[in-house]
Amino acid sequence: MTHQEHPTAVREAVQLLAEQGFDGMAQIMQLVLNECMRIERRQAIGAGPYERSEARHGQANGFKPKTVKTRVGPLQLAVPQVRGASFYPSVLERHSRSEKALLLALAEMYVQGVSTAKVSRITEELCGCEISSSDVSRATALLDKEFAAWRNRPLGAVEYLILDARYEKVRESGCVRDCAVFSAIGVDSEGRRSILGVSVALSEAEVHWRAFFKSLLERGLHGVKLIVSDAHAGLREARKACFHGVPWQRCQFHLMRNALDHVPKPELKREVMDGLRTVFDAGEQTAANEHLQRMVRKYEKSAPKLANWLEENVPESLSVFALPVGHRKRLRTSNMLERLNREIKRRTRVATLFPNEASLLRLVTGILMELSEEWETGKRYLTFEKQETK
């Protein structure tokens, strides 16, 4: 086996793509993944093949064959082995907790009596493989232990807390129910974001939000200076009980959608939306309040219910003006979680129906663990510096 790295692998991949097009994607992935694992081993032990180095810790010890089933078909990989040091390629560690969790969710459908043909068809479409009951038992035990450890890991100080929930369909006592998936994102004092926790429950009632908040606090969450969320009644009451005194930023995106329910005439909707944008885009708090009062006066005779709603609700979405200017745009809505929820939906929509809450929690945990790791090791989301608020 040649030990020449990167350039040869790239040339071979390009040649395969030129000769076979997308039909050769499995071979290309196989080639690239094998090369990436060799490079990662070299970096991990501090030296390349046959290279003498004082920085070396561990010895390359050949390769172990492994078949990995993916959406483009099975890949025959050569997993680099190391003697005298701990090493396992990260690409295989992350192949992929969420996909394994999806396989388990689908397998549980089979156990619960869903059509074998349907389960087989979905798993084949997603991952190019079928699932045996013995595979499910072994993988479930390992995954659940890993996922539970992540969901219960200790937390620390967080500057900003962003909250939201989405719904997935779950079978409960013979009926199909909408099950709420609670998610919490934190931004720490270094400007890095992470997913703090996830939970599932059969509704967004206060008792479920309160249990979720208590779990975050019991794990050590503290120092929150602003909470961003929508105005769901259960969330609102639980937030007041568990985070009393912490300023709340009502999501401006959700508020604008809520406002449409109070506009008496369809032809006024565009006008009201434009007015709210003017309020939200104001340079500072005083100007925003002035724009809001003009809106209230404008509609207090022609649409008094709308005027009352605006006066009562819009101020809840202006807390963001107390933040540094550079933070406002990203924290005036919970859109960060909206994007996360769209990613969850993209990965869960194939399953369509989960057999129980545990199956749903397993899959969502796998997805969020991966996303959180990407955030924590990627670029900072916000910059915390001494900034003047205007």
C-alpha positions in Angstrom: 0.0 0.0 0.0 1.4 3.4 -0.9 2.0 5.9 1.9 1.9 9.0 -0.3 -1.0 11.1 1.0 -3.4 13.8 -0.1 -2.3 14.6 -3.8 -2.6 11.0 -5.0 -6.0 10.5 -3.3 -7.3 13.7 -4.8 -6.2 12.7 -8.3 -7.8 9.3 -7.9 -11.0 10.8 -6.7 -11.1 13.3 -9.6 -10.4 10.5 -12.1 -13.2 8.4 -10.6 -15.6 11.3 -10.8 -14.6 12.0 -14.4 -15.0 8.4 -15.5 -18.1 7.3 -13.6 -19.8 10.5 -12.6 -22.1 10.2 -9.6 -22.3 6.5 -10.1 -18.9 6.3 -8.6 -19.7 8.3 -5.5 -19.4 5.3 -3.2 -15.8 4.6 -4.4 -14.9 8.3 -4.1 -16.2 8.5 -0.6 -14.4 5.3 0.3 -11.1 6.7 -1.1 -11.4 10.0 0.6 -12.5 8.6 3.9 -9.5 6.2 3.9 -7.2 9.0 3.2 -8.6 11.3 5.8 -8.2 8.5 8.4 -4.6 8.0 7.5 -4.0 11.7 7.8 -5.7 11.9 11.2 -3.6 8.9 12.5 -0.4 10.7 11.4 -1.5 13.8 13.2 -2.6 11.9 16.3 0.7 10.1 16.8 2.8 13.0 15.7 4.7 11.3 12.8 4.1 9.9 9.4 4.8 6.3 8.2 8.5 5.4 8.8 9.2 8.9 10.0 11.4 9.4 13.1 10.3 12.2 15.4 10.8 13.1 19.0 7.1 14.2 19.0 5.9 10.7 18.2 3.6 9.1 20.7 2.4 5.7 19.5 3.2 3.5 16.5 1.1 2.9 13.3 0.0 -0.7 13.4 -1.6 -1.4 10.1 -5.2 -1.3 9.1 -8.4 -3.1 10.1 -11.1 -3.7 7.5 -14.6 -2.3 8.3 -17.7 -2.1 6.2 -19.8 1.0 6.8 -23.3 1.2 5.3 -24.2 4.7 4.0 -26.8 6.3 1.8 -24.6 5.8 -1.3 -24.0 2.1 -0.4 -21.6 0.0 1.6 -18.0 1.4 1.9 -15.1 -0.9 2.5 -12.8 1.1 4.8 -9.3 0.4 6.0 -9.4 1.7 9.6 -5.9 2.8 10.8 -4.7 1.1 13.9 -2.3 2.5 16.5 -0.1 0.7 19.0 0.9 2.4 22.3 -1.7 5.2 22.2 -5.5 5.7 22.1 -6.8 6.4 18.6 -10.0 6.0 16.7 -10.9 8.1 13.6 -13.4 10.8 14.4 -15.2 10.3 11.1 -16.3 6.8 12.3 -17.1 8.1 15.8 -19.5 10.5 14.2 -20.9 8.0 11.6 -23.2 8.9 12.9 -24.8 8.9 16.2 -27.9 10.5 14.7 -28.1 8.0 11.9 -27.7 5.1 14.3 -30.5 6.6 16.4 -32.7 6.9 13.3 -32.1 3.3 12.5 -33.1 2.4 16.1 -36.2 4.5 15.9 -37.2 2.7 12.7 -36.3 -0.6 14.2 -38.5 0.1 17.1 -41.3 0.6 14.7 -40.8 -2.9 13.5 -40.8 -4.2 17.1 -44.1 -2.3 17.8 -45.7 -3.9 14.8 -45.2 -1.5 11.9 -45.1 -3.1 8.5 -41.7 -4.9 8.0 -41.8 -3.8 4.3 -42.2 -0.2 5.3 -39.4 -0.3 7.8 -37.1 -2.1 5.4 -37.9 0.4 2.6 -37.2 3.4 4.7 -33.9 2.1 6.1 -32.8 1.1 2.7 -33.6 4.6 1.3 -31.8 6.3 4.2 -28.8 4.2 4.9 -28.6 1.4 2.4 -29.0 -1.3 5.0 -31.5 -3.4 6.9 -31.7 -3.9 10.7 -31.8 -7.1 12.7 -33.3 -7.4 16.1 -30.0 -8.4 17.6 -28.3 -5.3 16.1 -31.0 -3.1 17.7 -30.5 -4.6 21.2 -26.8 -4.1 21.1 -26.8 -0.6 19.7 -29.7 0.6 21.8 -27.9 -0.1 25.1 -24.7 1.7 23.9 -26.5 4.7 22.4 -28.9 5.2 25.3 -26.0 5.3 27.8 -24.1 7.8 25.7 -27.1 10.0 25.0 -28.2 10.0 28.6 -24.7 11.1 29.7 -24.8 14.0 27.2 -28.3 15.1 28.3 -27.2 15.1 32.0 -23.8 16.6 31.6 -22.8 19.4 34.0 -23.6 23.0 32.8 -22.0 26.3 33.7 -22.6 30.0 33.3 -24.6 31.1 30.3 -25.1 34.7 29.1 -28.1 34.1 26.8 -30.7 31.3 26.9 -32.8 30.6 23.7 -35.8 28.3 24.1 -38.3 26.7 21.7 -40.3 23.6 21.1 -41.4 21.7 18.0 -43.8 18.7 17.5 -43.4 15.2 16.2 -46.0 12.5 15.9 -45.8 9.7 18.5 -48.0 6.7 19.2 -49.3 6.8 22.7 -51.8 4.2 24.2 -53.0 3.2 20.7 -53.5 6.9 19.6 -51.3 9.2 17.5 -50.3 12.2 19.5 -48.3 15.4 18.8 -45.3 15.2 21.1 -43.4 18.4 22.1 -39.6 18.4 21.7 -38.1 21.0 24.0 -34.7 22.5 23.1 -32.4 25.0 24.9 -29.4 26.8 23.4 -26.9 28.7 25.5 -24.4 31.4 24.5 -21.5 31.7 27.0 -19.3 34.6 27.9 -16.9 33.7 25.1 -19.6 34.0 22.5 -19.8 30.3 21.8 -23.1 28.6 21.6 -24.1 25.0 22.5 -27.2 23.0 22.9 -27.7 22.7 26.6 -30.5 20.2 26.7 -33.4 18.4 25.0 -36.5 16.8 26.4 -39.8 15.4 25.1 -43.3 15.5 26.5 -46.9 15.1 25.3 -47.6 18.9 25.5 -46.1 22.3 26.2 -48.0 22.6 29.4 -46.3 24.6 32.2 -45.5 21.4 34.2 -43.4 20.0 31.3 -41.5 23.3 30.7 -41.0 23.7 34.4 -39.5 20.1 34.6 -37.2 20.9 31.7 -36.0 24.2 33.3 -35.4 22.5 36.6 -33.3 19.9 35.0 -31.1 22.6 33.4 -30.7 24.4 36.8 -30.0 21.2 38.6 -27.2 20.5 36.2 -25.5 23.8 37.1 -27.0 26.4 34.6 -26.5 29.9 36.1 -25.7 33.5 35.2 -28.5 33.9 32.5 -28.8 37.5 31.6 -31.5 37.2 28.9 -34.0 34.6 27.8 -35.3 34.6 24.2 -38.4 32.6 23.3 -42.0 32.8 22.0 -44.9 33.6 24.2 -46.4 30.2 24.7 -48.5 30.3 27.9 -46.9 27.2 29.5 -43.4 28.4 28.7 -44.2 31.9 30.0 -45.4 30.7 33.4 -42.6 28.2 33.9 -40.0 30.8 32.9 -41.4 33.2 35.6 -41.2 30.5 38.2 -37.7 29.2 37.4 -36.0 32.3 36.1 -37.7 35.0 38.1 -36.2 38.4 37.4 -34.3 37.4 34.3 -35.1 39.8 31.4 -37.2 38.2 28.6 -37.0 38.9 24.9 -40.1 37.9 23.1 -39.2 36.6 19.7 -40.0 39.3 17.2 -40.7 36.8 14.4 -43.3 35.0 16.4 -44.8 38.3 17.6 -45.3 39.5 14.0 -47.1 36.2 13.2 -49.3 36.6 16.3 -50.1 40.2 15.3 -51.7 39.0 12.1 -54.4 37.3 14.2 -55.4 40.7 15.6 -55.6 42.6 12.3 -59.3 43.2 11.5 -59.0 43.6 7.7 -56.8 41.7 5.3 -55.8 44.9 3.5 -54.2 46.2 6.7 -51.9 43.3 7.2 -49.0 44.6 5.1 -49.3 48.0 6.7 -49.2 46.6 10.2 -46.2 44.4 9.4 -44.3 47.4 8.0 -45.1 49.4 11.1 -43.7 46.6 13.3 -40.6 46.4 11.3 -40.1 50.1 11.8 -40.4 49.6 15.5 -37.9 46.6 15.6 -35.4 48.3 13.3 -35.2 51.5 15.4 -31.7 52.4 16.4 -32.4 52.6 20.1 -35.1 52.0 22.8 -36.5 55.5 22.9 -37.1 55.6 19.1 -38.7 52.2 19.2 -41.1 53.3 21.9 -42.0 56.4 19.9 -42.7 54.4 16.7 -44.9 52.0 18.8 -46.9 54.8 20.3 -47.5 56.3 16.8 -48.9 52.8 15.7 -51.1 52.6 18.8 -52.6 56.1 18.2 -53.1 55.3 14.5 -55.3 52.3 15.2 -57.0 53.2 18.5 -60.2 54.4 16.8 -60.2 52.3 13.6 -59.0 49.1 15.2 -59.1 49.4 19.0 -58.5 45.8 19.7 -55.4 45.8 17.6 -54.2 49.0 19.2 -54.6 47.5 22.7 -52.8 44.3 21.7 -49.9 46.2 20.2 -49.5 48.4 23.4 -49.6 45.3 25.6 -47.5 42.9 23.7 -44.9 44.7 21.6 -42.9 46.1 24.5 -42.1 42.4 25.4 -40.1 42.2 22.2 -37.9 45.3 22.9 -35.7 44.0 25.7 -33.0 43.4 23.1 -32.3 47.1 23.0 -30.5 46.8 26.4 -27.9 44.5 24.8 -24.7 45.6 23.0 -25.4 46.7 19.5 -23.5 43.8 18.0 -25.7 41.2 19.8 -29.1 42.6 19.0 -29.7 41.2 15.5 -29.0 37.6 16.5 -30.9 37.7 19.8 -34.1 39.6 18.8 -35.7 36.3 17.6 -35.4 32.6 18.3 -34.6 32.0 14.6 -31.4 30.2 15.6 -33.6 27.5 17.1 -36.0 27.7 14.2 -33.1 26.7 11.9 -32.2 23.9 14.3 -35.8 22.7 14.3 -35.8 22.6 10.5 -32.7 20.3 10.6 -34.5 18.0 13.1 -37.5 17.9 10.8 -35.4 17.1 7.8 -34.0 14.1 9.6 -37.2 12.9 11.2 -39.8 13.3 8.4 -38.9 10.0 6.9 -40.0 8.2 10.0 -43.3 10.0 10.0 -44.5 8.4 13.3 -42.5 7.3 16.3 -43.6 4.3 18.3 -42.9 6.0 21.7 -41.3 9.0 23.4 -38.1 7.2 24.0 -37.6 6.5 20.3 -38.1 10.2 19.5 -35.8 11.4 22.3 -33.1 9.0 21.1 -33.1 10.3 17.5 -33.3 14.0 18.4 -30.5 13.6 21.0 -28.2 12.1 18.4 -28.9 15.0 16.0 -28.4 17.7 18.6 -25.2 16.2 20.0 -23.6 16.5 16.5 -24.9 20.0 16.0 -23.7 21.1 19.4 -20.2 19.7 18.8 -20.0 21.6 15.5 -21.0 24.8 17.3 -18.6 24.4 20.2 -15.6 23.7 18.0 -16.5 26.2 15.3 -16.5 30.0 15.0 -17.8 32.1 17.9 -21.4 33.1 17.5 -21.0 36.5 19.2 -18.1 38.7 20.2 -18.1 39.9 23.8 -16.2 43.1 24.0 -16.8 46.4 25.7 -19.3 48.0 23.4 -21.3 51.1 23.7 -25.0 50.8 23.3 -26.6 53.5 21.4 
